[in-house]
Amino acid sequence: MRSAYNALELAVLSSFTTDDKTAEITLEIAEECLQKKSFVHDKGGDAHYDVLSAFQKSVRGSDVNAALHYLARLIEAGDLQSIGRRLLIMAYEDIGLASPQAGPRTLAAIESAERVGFPEARIPLANAVIELCLSPKSNSAYKALDAALHDLRNGQTGDIPSHLKDSHYKGAESLGRGIGYLYPHDHPNGWVQQQYLPDKIKNKQYYKPKTTGKFEQALSTVYERLQSSKHTTKKGPSL
């Protein structure tokens, strides 16, 4: 309803005759004003969030042309802050470990856009959007943390193993704190088998790596080696 009133106001302002007392609103004028209002949306209205949603989903889906279309809508609305915030979210939520350098580069583009302002701000923004669209995608990092948070909030926790507890103060050892801790740097390949999770969840695996990007492929290889070594030897794998 609000959009209709706004479009009507635009139509009236666009339709005054030469005497400035009467307005002749034709069907063509009404359609044109409705179309303009659909692009220059209210920053606090539903249309604004619909565009932001479509923008992120287009980047996530690697559709460059759709993402640029929705970026153009946001630029026309003049909402640089929302564009920057959403781009940064996408860099870490949707690209993530598949291409972690996308995060700092996106931030640099956002800061450049904010410094120069519109209309030139569109240039670094376009660069960032195209890169994010065509980057490999992975949501494994935040999914892993969400799984850990879910367990914690549902009582899946336990006492910290004694050998991991703080033992720097006098009398800590007499309380059994820190006894038996193995310092990884003193062992081959900087790794040694020992328990880190509480007993109740000691076999939990939250991280489920994806192999969509070369960086996370390398992380996945190390992760699988470490998981295998836990069950076979105290000597760590080559990292």
Residue pairs with C-beta under 8 A, 6 or more apart in sequence:
2 42
2 45
3 34
3 37
3 38
3 41
3 42
3 45
3 47
4 34
6 37
6 42
7 30
7 33
7 34
7 36
7 37
8 33
10 33
10 36
10 37
11 23
11 25
11 29
11 30
11 33
12 23
12 25
14 29
14 33
15 23
15 24
15 25
15 26
15 29
16 22
16 23
17 23
17 24
38 47
39 73
39 76
39 77
40 76
40 77
41 47
41 48
41 51
41 73
41 77
42 48
43 77
43 79
43 82
48 77
48 79
48 82
51 70
51 73
51 74
51 77
52 70
52 74
52 82
52 86
54 66
54 70
55 67
55 70
55 71
55 74
55 86
56 86
56 89
56 90
56 94
58 66
58 67
58 69
58 70
58 133
59 67
59 90
59 94
59 129
59 132
59 133
60 90
60 94
60 137
62 133
62 134
62 137
63 133
64 129
64 130
64 133
64 134
67 129
67 130
67 132
67 133
68 126
68 129
68 130
71 83
71 125
71 126
71 129
74 82
74 83
75 83
75 118
75 121
75 122
75 125
78 118
80 113
80 114
80 117
80 118
80 121
83 110
83 113
83 125
84 110
84 113
84 114
87 106
87 109
87 110
87 125
87 128
87 129
87 132
88 103
88 106
88 107
88 110
90 106
90 132
91 102
91 103
91 106
91 107
91 132
92 103
92 141
92 142
93 139
93 142
94 132
94 137
94 139
95 102
95 103
95 132
95 135
95 136
95 137
95 138
96 137
96 138
96 139
96 140
96 141
96 142
96 216
97 138
97 140
97 141
97 209
97 210
97 213
97 215
97 216
97 219
98 135
98 136
98 137
98 138
98 210
98 212
98 213
98 215
98 216
99 135
99 136
99 213
99 215
100 215
102 131
102 132
102 135
105 128
105 131
106 128
106 131
106 132
108 124
109 124
109 125
109 127
109 128
110 124
110 125
110 128
112 121
112 124
113 121
113 122
113 123
113 124
113 125
114 121
116 124
135 213
136 212
136 213
136 214
137 212
138 210
138 212
138 213
138 216
139 210
140 207
140 208
140 209
140 210
140 216
141 207
143 208
144 206
144 207
144 208
145 206
147 206
148 206
151 157
151 201
151 204
156 200
156 201
156 204
157 198
157 200
157 201
158 197
158 198
158 199
158 200
158 201
159 198
159 199
160 198
161 195
161 196
161 197
161 198
161 199
162 176
162 177
162 178
162 179
162 180
163 178
163 179
163 180
163 181
163 182
163 194
164 178
164 181
164 196
165 172
165 177
165 178
166 172
166 177
166 178
167 173
167 177
167 178
167 179
167 181
172 178
173 179
181 194
182 192
182 194
184 190
184 191
184 192
184 236
186 192
187 234
187 235
187 236
188 235
188 236
189 235
189 236
189 237
189 238
189 239
190 236
190 239
191 226
191 229
191 235
191 236
191 237
191 239
192 234
192 236
193 229
193 230
193 233
193 234
193 236
195 202
197 203
197 204
205 227
207 223
209 216
209 219
209 220
209 223
210 216
210 220
211 217
211 220
222 237
222 239
225 237
225 238
225 239
226 236
226 237
228 237
229 235
229 236
229 237
